Amino acid sequence: MEKSPLISVIMSAYNEEAFVERAIKSILGQTEQSFEIIIFDDCSTDTTMDIIERIRDERIRFYKNSENCGLTSNLNKGLRLAKGRYIARMDGDDISLPERFEKQVRYFEEHPDVMLISCQTQNFGESSLCWKLKESSEELKARMLVRPVFAHPGFMMRRELLDRGFFYDETFRTAQDYELASRIAGEYQVGIVREILLYYRVHKKQVSNLSGKEQFHNADRVREKLWNQVGVALSEDEKRALQKWAKEERAESVTEYVEINRLIDKILAANKTSHIYQQEVLNRTLNRLLYLWVIRSKKPGYLLAFPKVCRYRGKNMVLFVRELLETMKEKIKNSGGNRQTGTPSGG
């Protein structure tokens, strides 16, 4: 009997001729070599298919679609074909560092209750943002109320999730990763490897840029569902405020930041009944996200108004100052590499 691989890697490619060879070779060069790569070409019109076919490795299972199906459908087809104990994602334009799989598998072995993970990432190409989350499962879950927390091509999950019916929702052609991750986090522990294990390429032709409006609309669908689950029905004004917070759009005045406190109070009150989130974690996490929005505005007037944003509460003001100092520390640390912290594309 043929031995099943430890990891099944799922990739969907469309017109990736400039990047796909390097992406696949970054998988073939992993220190953990027990894997299969399931690749779907989604009717590319360039030389993507030729490039993939030239890469000779018996672990590659290559499928050519007869019609363009879209990323979500291809991912679900790949999940159904997967034989591995763990399922990993990869995009045709990103680069996995050599120890990515080894360290992600080790994380699962050390955290038996965790079902889905990603890793810290470094953007390259047209962005130099560095995504360095360190939060616990409960904090990550609470963060998802505002925005996605995981870089999709860094996903790795346990096979048991498939056995329990966790596939991508095909009504989401974009933001499908956010929807799936939030659904899994609602029932199981999630985690993040606290090392940069993926280089995430940013360029004008990627899905998150080409389908930006749809991407944010679908992310809004996820956010609204999560708030409804806690017991909060958002008004149209509240939805717009949440959208602006999620995108960290520039506020017109400090009042916009202060108004977010009403949203935080509303969900904290609802959570006392629904008990979906740990109350203290929910309170701290949402306040941190609000304060980081203020800090990243880089407007001195807004920064100086932090006591008002914190509602003149000593504990909250201490949290704000701590986040400000941590942001400054990270900026200094990364200045040598011309990097800055931020959020991954997609929501």
N, C-alpha and C positions, 0 to 999 in steps of 0.2 A: 504494500500500500504506500502511495506517495505521501511523504510527510508534508503537512500543511506549514506554510511560512508563519513566522512569528507576527509579521506585520503585512497588511495589505495597504498599498498606497493608491489613492484614488485621484486621478487627474483628468480634467477636461480641457482640451486645447482647441483654440480657434484663431487662426491667422497669427501664430506665435513664432514665425520663422526666424525672427531675430533673436529669440530668447530660449526656445524650447530645448535645444540641445544642451545648453548649460544647465537648465533646470533639471533635466533627467540625469545628467552626469553628476549633479550634486547629490542625487539619491543613490546612484550606483556607487558613489564614493563614500557611503556611510560606514562608520566603524562597526555598526550592527548590520550584518549582511543577510540575515534571514528575512527576506521580504519578497513580495511580488508587486509589480507596478501595473495597475489597470488604467489604460489610457483610452479615452474616447476622443476622436477627432470629430468636431461638430461641423463638418462640411467646409473646411478651410478652403479659401480661394487662392492661397499662396502656396509655398513649398513646405508647409508644416508637415504634411503627411510623408513626403519624401525624406525629410530630415529624420523623423521618428523611425521610419523603416530602415534607415541606414545604421541605426544604433543596434548592434547585435548583442543581445543578452536574453537568455532563455527565461528570465524572470519577468520580462515585459510581455503583457497581454494587450495587444493593440486592436481596437475596434474602430471601424469607420462608419459613421452614421450616414444613412441614405438621405436624411433630411435634417435640417438644423433643429435640434431639440431644446437647446438652452442648458445652462449650467445645472440647474436644479434637477432636471430629469436625468442628465448624465450621471450626476452624483448618486442618485438613487439606484440607477442601473449598476453602477460600480459597487455600491454597498451590497446589492443582492448577489453579485458575483464573488465578493470577497471571501477568502478562505482563512485569513489571519486571525490570531487571537486579539490583535489590536488593529484598528483602522486609522490610517493617517491620511491627511489631506495634503495636497501639493498643487500649486498652480504652475502653468507653463511658462511663467515669466519671472518666478522668484528663485531664490537659491537657499537650499537647506545647508547649514553648516555640518561638517562631517560627523560630529557627535550628537546631532539632534535626536536620532532615533534611540541611541544608546541611553541618553540622559532622560528622555521621555519615558521609556520603558522602566528605567530605574525608579523614576518618580512614582509610577503606578505600583511597582513592587513595594515601595516604602509607604504608600498611601492606599491601602486596599479598599477603602470606602469611596475613593474618587473614581468617577466614571468618565469624565471628559476633561481634557486639559488642552492648553496651548502653551506658548512660550513667549518670552520677551523678544521683540523684533527691532531691527534697525532698517529704516527706510533708506533707499538709495535711488538714484536717477534724478527725478525732478523734485525730490524732497529729502531732507535729512533728519526727519523726526525720529525719535527713539522712544519706543513704547516699553516702559519698564515697570509694569504693575508688580506689586508684591503682596497683594491682599489675600486674606483668607477666603474660604469658600463662601461664607456668609456675607462678607464684604463684596465679593465679586457679584453675588446674586443681587445684593441691594443696588450696586452700581448699574445693573442692567435696567433698572427702572428709568434711567436717564439716557444711557447709550450702550452700545455693544462694548464688550471688554476684551474679547479674544480676536487675534488675527486669524482669519479663516484658514489660510494655507498652513498655519501652525497647528491645526487641530490634530489631536489623537484621542480616540475613544476606545472603550472596551467593547468587545464583540457582544457582550450580554445586552447592550442597548438595542442592537438589532433584533435580538431574540424577544425583546420586550416591546417591539414595534416602533422604535425611535428612528424614523426616516425623515428626510427633508420634506417640508410642506410645499407641494408643487404649485400652490397658488402664489408662492413667492418666487418670482424669477430673479429678484435681487433681495439682499438682506436675509437670504435663507439661512445663513449661518447664525445671525442674531436670533432669529425665530427658534431654530433648533436648540441653540445653547441655552436660551431662556427657559425653554420647555424642560430640558434636562435638569437645569439648575433648580427648577421647581420641585423636583422629586429626589435628586441625588446630589452628592457632593461634587464640586468642580474645583479645578486647581490650575496653577500656572507655574511652569518651571522658571525659576528666577535667574535665568541666564538668556542672553541673546543667542538664539539657535536658528534664526531665520532672517535672511535679508529680503525685505519686502520691496519689490520694484514699483516705483510710481512713475507712470507715463500717461500721456493723453489718450491712448487707445484702450486702456483697461476698462473693464465693465463699470467700476465705480465712478469713472469720469464720464464715460459715454452715456450712462443711464442714471446720472446724478439725481434728477427729479424723482424718478421712480424709486431709486434707492432710499431717498429720504421719506417718501410716502410709505414705503413698506416698513421702514424703521419706525415710523409713527404708528403704524398698525400694531407693531409689537409692543411699543410703549403703552399705548392705550389699553391693550389687552392686559398687560401686567398691572396697571393701576386699577383696572376694573376688578381684577382678581382679588385685590386687597379690599375692595369695597368703595373705591373712589370713582365717581362718574365725573369726568372733566367737562367743564363748560368750554365753549369755543375759545374764549379768552384764555382760559387755563391751558388749553391745548397749544395755543400760539406761544404762550409763555414757556411751556415745557419744550417746545421745538427750538425756541431761541436759546434756551439753556443747554439743550443737547448739542447744538451746533456751536455753542459759545460765541454767538454773534455779538457784535459790539452793542452794548447797552446805550440808550440815549441819555439815561440819567441813573443815579444811584437808586432811585425809586424802583427801577425794574428789578434790581437785585433784592431789595427789601421785600418786594411783592412775592418773590419765590418762597419766602418764609411761610406764607399762607398755604402754599402747596405742601410744604414739608409738614406743617401742623395738621393739615387735612389728612395726609396719608398716615401720619403717626397715630392720629385719633382712630382712623379706620382699622389700623393694624392691631390695636388693642382688642378688637373683636375678632378679626380674622386670624391673627397669630401666624401669619405667613412668614414674617421676618422677625429676627431677634430685635426687639425694640431699641435697645441701646446701640446695636450695630447699625440699624436703619437710620437712627437719628444722627449718629456720628458720620456715617458715610455720605448722606445727602447734604449735610452741612459742609463737609469737606469739598464736595463737588461744587457747591455754591461758592465757597471761598476761593477755590482754584479758578473759577470763572472770573471773579473780581481781580485776582492777582494777575491772570494772563491778559487782562485788558491793558496792563502796563500804564494806566492813567493815574498819575499821582493823586489827583483829586478823589478818585474812587478808592484808592488805597488808604488815604487819610480818613475816609469816611467809614472805615471798617467797623468802628464801634456801633454805628447805626445799622449796618448790614447784620451785625451780630446781635442786634437788639439789646445792646449794652449789658449782655450777660457775660460775666467773668469767664466762665468755662468756655463759651464760644469764642471769646476774644483770644484766649490762650490758644485755642485750636487754630484760629486764623493766623496768628503770629507764627505758630509752629509750621504751618503750611507755607507761609511766605519765606521763612528761613530755609526750609527744605528745598523750595523751588530755586532760591538763590544759590544754595549749595550745589544743586544738580547742574545749574547753568555754568557755574565756575568749573565744576568737574569736567563737563563736556566741552568747554570752550576750546580746548586744545584740538579736538576732533571736529570742530564746527558742527556740533550736534545740539539738538534741543529736544526737550521732552514734549510729547503730544499724544494725540489719539490716532489709532489706525483708521484708514479710509473706510467709509461705509456706514455712517450712521449719525 
